[in-house]
Amino acid sequence: MPDIGIITGSGFDEMEGIVGKEFKKVSTPYGETSDAYRICEISGIEVAFLARHGRPHHIQPHRINYRANLWGFRELGVERLFSVGAVGGINPSLIPGEIIIPDQIIDMTCGRPSTFFEGDEVVHIDFTSPFCADLRDVLFRAGKQSSLHLKDGATYICVNGPRLETKAEIRSFSLIGADVVGMTMMPEASLSRELELCIAHIAVVTNYAAGISERPLTVTEVIEVMRHSNVPISLLLSNSLQIMPNERTCECRRALRNARI
């Protein structure tokens, strides 16, 4: 079974260069996953691929079963996870089509089951750095190899959705340091940490957030930009897989060691 997973979002349900299409359903204690996992090869390397919104795209961000999705990856043997998603640009220097590798998260979601530890066991994971530094390094090295410009470091603010944000909300998010806004990285990132998985996020700026530009926001624009980003993102992931170290040496693999009370 693969030890590397890829989870994708709106407008990126397919990837260039996928070989083999064996689908595998995984039962979890938390219910159904968004879809069956596609066990396939990319550049000769086996990966588990999942569309977080299902195929066809039909699951709203606040209704995604994040716990089942992440548990399923672990059941398949995945230890390292690349996440791909669309974001709105809050920082006016970020233009549509730009690819960002965030290093921080602000969580504004509510009502989403956000931990695997709901019984008597009390666990407080360290979430100072929500993304795996080693996986981020792999992405930047692969980006250089692919001649892709990747924005290093940005704060991703995660909102509930499914509606888009108001102009006043975006203004307030900017004041607290958010660079981009999305709807799916939480609790995806924190649940990965609880399972001691490595995770890094590839964010594609698909539009300016509300009020940053005079243009009205449309879902069509989001999907079109993501589709146009398919080739560079596929190249980035393919090259990342080829330079991935065989062993994990990061702290993600022992995130629970000092987290239990």
Secondary structure by P-SEA (a helix, b strand, c coil): cccbbbbbcccccccccccbbbbbbbbcccccccccccccccccbbbbbbccccccccccccccaaaaaaaaaaaacccbbbbbbbbbbccccccccccccccbbbbcccccccccccccbbbbccccccccaaaaaaaaaaaaaaccccccbbbbbbccccccccaaaaaaaaaaccccccccaaaaaaaaaaacbbbbbbbbbcccccccccbbbbaaaaaaaaaaaaaaaaaaaaaaaaacccccccccccccccccc
